[in-house]
Protein backbone atom coordinates (compact mmCIF):
# COMPACT_ATOMS: atom_id res chain seq x y z
CA UNK A 1 0.00 0.00 0.00
CA UNK A 2 1.15 3.58 -0.63
CA UNK A 3 2.34 5.61 2.33
CA UNK A 4 -0.59 7.12 4.21
CA UNK A 5 -3.15 4.69 2.83
CA UNK A 6 -4.47 2.10 5.24
CA UNK A 7 -4.26 -1.58 4.42
CA UNK A 8 -7.93 -1.88 5.31
CA UNK A 9 -10.68 0.72 5.73
CA UNK A 10 -13.79 -0.27 7.70
CA UNK A 11 -16.76 1.45 9.29
CA UNK A 12 -15.96 0.43 12.90
CA UNK A 13 -13.75 -1.85 14.98
CA UNK A 14 -16.57 -4.34 15.46
CA UNK A 15 -16.19 -5.16 11.74
CA UNK A 16 -12.71 -6.57 12.43
CA UNK A 17 -12.86 -10.34 12.93
CA UNK A 18 -10.57 -11.55 15.73
CA UNK A 19 -10.33 -15.09 14.33
CA UNK A 20 -9.32 -13.68 10.94
CA UNK A 21 -6.56 -11.53 12.49
CA UNK A 22 -5.17 -14.53 14.38
CA UNK A 23 -5.38 -16.71 11.26
CA UNK A 24 -3.36 -14.12 9.33
CA UNK A 25 -0.61 -14.29 11.95
CA UNK A 26 -1.23 -11.07 13.86
CA UNK A 27 -0.40 -11.45 17.54
CA UNK A 28 -0.39 -7.83 18.71
CA UNK A 29 -2.97 -5.07 18.21
CA UNK A 30 -2.15 -1.43 18.97
CA UNK A 31 -5.49 0.33 19.24
CA UNK A 32 -6.36 4.02 19.40
CA UNK A 33 -9.06 5.14 21.86
CA UNK A 34 -10.75 8.45 21.00
CA UNK A 35 -13.25 8.06 18.16
CA UNK A 36 -11.93 4.55 17.47
CA UNK A 37 -13.17 2.71 20.57
CA UNK A 38 -14.96 5.51 22.39
CA UNK A 39 -17.12 8.08 20.60
CA UNK A 40 -15.76 11.47 21.61
CA UNK A 41 -19.25 12.79 22.27
CA UNK A 42 -20.21 10.09 24.82
CA UNK A 43 -17.03 9.21 26.74
CA UNK A 44 -18.44 5.71 27.28
CA UNK A 45 -17.14 2.46 25.85
CA UNK A 46 -19.99 0.82 23.93
CA UNK A 47 -20.85 -2.75 25.01
CA UNK A 48 -20.20 -3.93 21.45
CA UNK A 49 -16.63 -2.59 21.66
CA UNK A 50 -16.05 -4.31 25.01
CA UNK A 51 -17.27 -7.58 23.45
CA UNK A 52 -14.96 -7.05 20.46
CA UNK A 53 -11.95 -6.46 22.76
CA UNK A 54 -12.83 -9.67 24.60
CA UNK A 55 -12.93 -11.53 21.26
CA UNK A 56 -9.39 -10.33 20.50
CA UNK A 57 -8.21 -11.52 23.91
CA UNK A 58 -9.95 -14.87 23.41
CA UNK A 59 -7.98 -15.35 20.18
CA UNK A 60 -4.74 -14.71 22.07
CA UNK A 61 -4.00 -11.27 20.64
CA UNK A 62 -1.90 -9.02 22.82
CA UNK A 63 -3.38 -5.56 22.98
CA UNK A 64 -2.07 -2.16 23.98
CA UNK A 65 -4.07 1.03 23.80
CA UNK A 66 -2.16 3.91 22.24
CA UNK A 67 -3.41 7.47 22.32
CA UNK A 68 -2.20 11.03 22.08
CA UNK A 69 -4.76 11.90 24.74
CA UNK A 70 -3.13 12.83 28.05
CA UNK A 71 -6.25 13.12 30.24
CA UNK A 72 -6.70 10.66 33.13
CA UNK A 73 -9.95 9.44 31.58
CA UNK A 74 -8.00 7.28 29.11
CA UNK A 75 -6.26 5.54 32.01
CA UNK A 76 -9.71 4.60 33.33
CA UNK A 77 -10.61 3.07 29.95
CA UNK A 78 -7.43 0.98 30.06
CA UNK A 79 -8.16 -0.12 33.61
CA UNK A 80 -11.75 -1.03 32.76
CA UNK A 81 -10.64 -3.05 29.71
CA UNK A 82 -7.68 -4.52 31.66
CA UNK A 83 -5.22 -3.41 28.99
CA UNK A 84 -1.84 -1.69 29.01
CA UNK A 85 -1.77 1.83 27.62
CA UNK A 86 0.66 4.34 26.15
CA UNK A 87 -0.96 7.75 26.54
CA UNK A 88 0.34 11.20 25.59
CA UNK A 89 2.16 9.13 23.00
CA UNK A 90 2.97 11.68 20.28
CA UNK A 91 1.71 9.45 17.47
CA UNK A 92 2.88 9.06 14.72
CA UNK A 93 6.36 9.13 16.28
CA UNK A 94 7.68 5.55 15.95
CA UNK A 95 8.92 5.32 19.54
CA UNK A 96 5.29 5.52 20.73
CA UNK A 97 4.39 2.41 18.74
CA UNK A 98 7.54 0.59 19.83
CA UNK A 99 6.70 1.36 23.49
CA UNK A 100 3.17 0.01 22.94
CA UNK A 101 4.49 -3.19 21.37
CA UNK A 102 6.84 -3.66 24.31
CA UNK A 103 4.04 -3.05 26.85
CA UNK A 104 1.87 -5.60 25.05
CA UNK A 105 4.71 -8.11 25.02
CA UNK A 106 4.53 -8.48 21.26
CA UNK A 107 6.74 -7.99 18.22
CA UNK A 108 6.62 -5.47 15.39
CA UNK A 109 6.55 -8.20 12.73
CA UNK A 110 3.20 -9.50 13.88
CA UNK A 111 1.65 -6.24 15.09
CA UNK A 112 -1.07 -4.13 13.52
CA UNK A 113 -2.42 -0.66 14.23
CA UNK A 114 -6.12 0.16 14.44
CA UNK A 115 -7.29 3.76 14.55
CA UNK A 116 -9.43 6.50 13.06
CA UNK A 117 -6.82 8.97 11.78
CA UNK A 118 -4.44 8.83 8.84
CA UNK A 119 -1.91 11.32 10.21
CA UNK A 120 -1.48 9.59 13.56
CA UNK A 121 -2.45 5.92 13.27
CA UNK A 122 -1.77 5.07 9.62
CA UNK A 123 1.39 7.19 9.37
CA UNK A 124 2.71 5.60 12.57
CA UNK A 125 2.08 2.12 11.20
CA UNK A 126 3.68 3.06 7.89
CA UNK A 127 6.81 4.47 9.53
CA UNK A 128 7.40 1.03 11.08
CA UNK A 129 6.02 -0.97 8.13
CA UNK A 130 3.18 -2.37 10.18
CA UNK A 131 -0.27 -3.30 8.92
CA UNK A 132 -2.96 -0.66 9.48
CA UNK A 133 -6.72 -0.74 9.73
CA UNK A 134 -8.49 2.60 9.55
CA UNK A 135 -12.03 2.94 10.87
CA UNK A 136 -14.44 5.79 10.46
CA UNK A 137 -14.51 8.15 13.45
CA UNK A 138 -17.25 7.05 15.83
CA UNK A 139 -18.54 10.62 16.32
CA UNK A 140 -18.43 13.80 14.26
CA UNK A 141 -17.41 15.85 17.30
CA UNK A 142 -13.65 16.27 17.62
CA UNK A 143 -10.88 18.70 18.40
CA UNK A 144 -10.65 21.65 15.99
CA UNK A 145 -7.19 20.70 14.70
CA UNK A 146 -8.32 17.09 14.17
CA UNK A 147 -11.31 18.22 12.13
CA UNK A 148 -8.96 20.30 9.93
CA UNK A 149 -6.65 17.32 9.46
CA UNK A 150 -9.61 15.15 8.46
CA UNK A 151 -10.04 17.41 5.43
CA UNK A 152 -6.43 16.71 4.43
CA UNK A 153 -6.98 12.98 4.99
CA UNK A 154 -9.26 12.97 1.96
CA UNK A 155 -6.16 13.31 -0.24
CA UNK A 156 -4.69 10.08 1.16
CA UNK A 157 -8.03 8.28 1.09
CA UNK A 158 -9.08 9.34 -2.42
CA UNK A 159 -10.93 6.52 -4.08
CA UNK A 160 -11.22 4.56 -0.84
CA UNK A 161 -14.48 3.85 0.96
CA UNK A 162 -15.02 1.57 3.93
CA UNK A 163 -15.36 -2.01 2.70
CA UNK A 164 -17.97 -2.89 5.34
Residue pairs with C-beta under 8 A, 6 or more apart in sequence:
1 7
3 123
3 126
4 118
4 122
4 123
4 126
4 156
5 122
5 156
5 157
5 160
6 118
6 122
6 125
6 132
6 133
6 134
6 160
7 131
7 132
7 133
8 132
8 133
8 134
8 163
9 133
9 134
9 135
9 157
9 160
9 161
9 162
9 163
10 16
10 133
10 134
10 135
10 136
10 162
10 163
10 164
11 135
11 136
11 162
11 164
12 135
12 136
12 138
13 31
13 36
13 37
13 49
13 52
13 114
13 135
14 48
14 49
14 51
14 52
15 135
15 164
16 52
16 114
16 133
18 52
18 55
18 56
18 58
18 59
18 61
19 59
21 29
21 56
21 59
21 61
21 112
22 59
22 60
22 61
25 110
26 61
26 110
26 111
26 112
26 131
27 60
27 61
27 62
27 106
27 107
27 110
27 111
28 61
28 62
28 63
28 64
28 101
28 104
28 105
28 106
28 107
28 110
28 111
28 112
29 56
29 61
29 62
29 63
29 64
29 104
29 111
29 112
29 114
30 63
30 64
30 65
30 66
30 97
30 100
30 101
30 104
30 111
30 112
30 113
30 114
30 130
31 37
31 63
31 64
31 65
31 66
31 113
31 114
31 115
32 65
32 66
32 67
32 91
32 113
32 114
32 115
32 116
32 117
32 120
32 121
33 65
33 67
33 69
33 74
33 77
34 40
34 67
34 69
34 74
34 116
35 116
35 117
35 137
35 138
35 139
35 142
36 114
36 115
36 116
36 121
36 135
36 137
36 138
37 45
37 49
37 53
37 65
37 77
37 138
38 44
38 45
38 46
38 49
38 77
38 138
39 46
39 138
39 139
40 137
40 138
40 139
40 141
40 142
41 139
41 140
41 141
42 139
43 73
45 77
45 80
45 81
50 81
53 63
53 81
53 83
56 63
57 63
62 104
62 105
62 106
63 83
63 84
63 104
64 83
64 84
64 85
64 86
64 100
64 101
64 103
64 104
64 106
65 74
65 77
65 78
65 81
65 83
65 84
65 85
65 86
65 87
65 100
66 85
66 86
66 89
66 91
66 96
66 97
66 100
66 113
67 74
67 85
67 86
67 87
67 88
67 89
67 91
68 87
68 88
68 89
68 90
68 91
68 120
69 87
69 88
70 87
70 88
74 85
74 87
75 85
75 87
77 85
78 84
78 85
78 87
84 100
84 103
84 104
85 103
86 96
86 99
86 100
86 103
89 96
89 99
89 100
90 96
91 97
91 120
91 121
91 123
91 124
92 119
92 120
92 121
92 123
92 124
92 127
93 124
94 124
94 127
94 128
96 124
97 108
97 111
97 113
97 124
97 125
97 127
97 128
97 130
98 108
98 128
101 107
101 108
101 111
104 111
108 128
108 130
111 130
111 131
112 125
112 130
112 131
112 132
112 133
113 121
113 122
113 124
113 125
113 130
113 131
113 132
113 133
114 121
114 132
114 133
114 135
115 121
115 122
115 132
115 133
115 134
115 135
116 134
116 135
116 136
116 137
116 138
117 134
117 137
117 146
117 149
117 150
117 153
118 134
118 149
118 153
118 156
118 157
119 149
119 152
119 153
121 132
121 134
122 132
122 134
122 156
125 131
125 132
126 132
134 157
135 162
136 162
137 150
142 150
